[in-house]
Amino acid sequence: MKKLLLLLLTIGLLQGCTSGTDSPSTPTEQQKPPVAAEPETPASEPSATTQPPTTPEKPPTEQPAQQETVYTNDIFRNVTVKKTAQDTFEIKGQASVFEAVLNYVVEDGHNELTQGSVQATTAAPDWGDFTHTLKVKKAEPNSTLTLILFETSMKDGSRRMELIIPLPE
């Protein structure tokens, strides 16, 4: 039991070093330069820059298309969203959720446009991979779509550990 606790603490510390945030529901950008608007990220950003060296090696014309934002919190990590077609998005990442079920909602700031669940490859406490293709159409042309990933509480059905991700235009 002590070894398991030590392992979980080590994983949490390592994840904390790379996430660059104290808030579990705030997305982190691991492959973009530090943003001056977030004073908390520069202290942790150097450890997160150990992954991005592949980005500068690409030709400058490919960087905007290949550069993806990676989102993380306590139960989701390495989550990326890529627009694959009109109104279609591909979501990939890892989750450590109860019975390997993660839930999602897409909203436009006023209405929930779609919702569902995705099965990860492994349940908590392990990290399971997941991939999901999401088709959602905007209700209003000028609205911004937001994806919210979460785990449903088995105790009361509430949303746990929401990860909020703006969908690419």
N, C-alpha and C positions, 0 to 999 in steps of 0.2 A: 504494500500500500504506500509506503514511504517512497519507494522508487517511482511509482506512478505519479505521485504528487510532485516529486522532484522533476520528473520528465515534463509534466504539464506546466510547471513554473518556468522551466527552461524554454519551452516552446513559446509561452506567453511573453517572456522577456525578449526572445529573438524576434517575435512578431512585433512587439512594441518598438524595437529598435528600427525595424524596417517600415513600419506603418507611418511614422512621422506625425502622429496625432494622439491626443489624450482622449478624445471623444470617440466612443465605439461606433457611432453612426455617421461620422463625417468621412466622406471619400478622401482618399489620398492619391496624389499623382506621383507615381514612382518613376515614370519615364519622361517627365517634363521637368524643365528647370524650376528651381524654387520660386515660389510666388511671394512677392513682397507683402501682399495683403495678409498673409498668415504668419504672424511673428513666431508661432510655435514650430513651424516646419524647418527653418534653417538649422536648428540644433541637431535634428535627426536626419536631415536630408543627405549629409555626406555618406551615411551608411546605406541609404537607399540608392545612391548613385553608383553602387557597385554593379548593378544590373544593366543600366543604360549604355555602357560603352559600345554596344552594338549599333545604337542609333547614329552616332557621328560617322561610322564607317559607311553608311548608305549614302548614295548620291543625294545632293540637296533637293533634287526634283521629286524624290520618292519619300522624303521625310514626312511631309504633312499627311500623306495617305497611309503610311505605315505606323505612324506614332499613335499609340492608343493610351488612354487613361486607364489606370488600374485602380480599382476600388477595393477597400478592405475594412473590416471591423472584426469583432471578436469571433463571429461564427461564419463569416465569409471572407475569402481571400482570393487574390489574383483574378478578380471579376473584371471582365472586359465586355464592352458592348460595341458591336460593329453593325453599321447599316449595310445590309446586303442588297436591298432593292427598295423600291417605293413602298413605304409602310411595312417593311420587313426588317427585323433586327436579329442578330445572332448574339446570344448571351452565353459566355463561357466563364467558368471559374471553379472554385472549390468551396465546399460547405461542410461544417461540422454541426449537423442538426439531428434532432431526435427522429429516429426511424428513417433517416436519409430523405426526409420530405421538406423541401423548402417551398414557400409560397411567394407569389408576386401579385402586385397590382400595378396597373398603368393608369395614371391620372393626368389631367391637363390643368390642374390647379383648381378646378371647380367640380369635375365629375370623374368618377372611376370609369374608364373606358373598357377595360378588360381585367380579368383576374384569373388565377389558376395556380397550379402546383407543378413542381418538377421533382423528379426522383434523382438523387445523387447516387454515386456508385457505392458509397459506404456511409454508415450511420456514425453519429458521435459516439465516442470522443475522437474517432479517426476523421480524417479529411477525405471526403469523397468528391470526385470530379462530377461536374454537370455541364451539359450543353443544351440549349433550348432555342428554337427559332420562334420568334414572336411576331405575329402579324397584328398591327393595330393602326387604325386610321384616325387622324385628328378630327374632332368634332367641329372645331373652329380653325380656319387656316392660319391664323396668327398665334395660335397657342403653342406652348412648349410642353412636350410630353415628359413625364417623369416616371421612371421605373422604381418601385419600392420592393426590395427583396426582404423577406422576414421569415421567422419561425413562429408557428402558432403555439401558444402556451397550452399545454395539456391540462393545466389547472383551471384556467378561466376562458380560454379561447382568444385571448388578446394577442396582439402582435408583439413579438419579442425581437430585439436587436435589429431594428430596421436599418437597411442600407439603401440610401436614397441616391439614385443615379439619373442624371438628365440624359434623355435619349438624344443621340446625334441628329442633326437636321438633315 
